[in-house]
Amino acid sequence: MDETREQTDLLLQLKGLVLVRGLLEARGASPAEVQQHSDEIERVREQLALLVRTEGGGAQRAAA
């Protein structure tokens, strides 16, 4: 998969998770359910950071 596409997909996934977590909190979801979303947010953030570090976030190609 193209790195830019993968970064975009991860960003969209991250935004969705953050929005859903906020809705869960607002609607009184259990702490365990909110924590599951928080854990997944952290996992996606780490995955995105790794991708940007290894692929340079597109900057390596632009500088070439």
TAHU-V6418 format. One line per field, one symbol per residue. ss: DSSP state (H for helix, E for strand, C for the rest). phi: phi as a letter, one per 30 degrees, with the letter a starting at -180 (. if undefined). A space follows every 10 residues. Layout:
ss->???
phi->???
This chain:
ss->CCHHHHHHHH HHHHHHHHHH HHHHHHCCCC HHHHHHHHHH HHHHHHHHHH HHHHHHHHHH HHHC
phi->.deddddddd dddddddddd ddddddcidd eddddedddd edddeddddd ddddcihjdd dddd
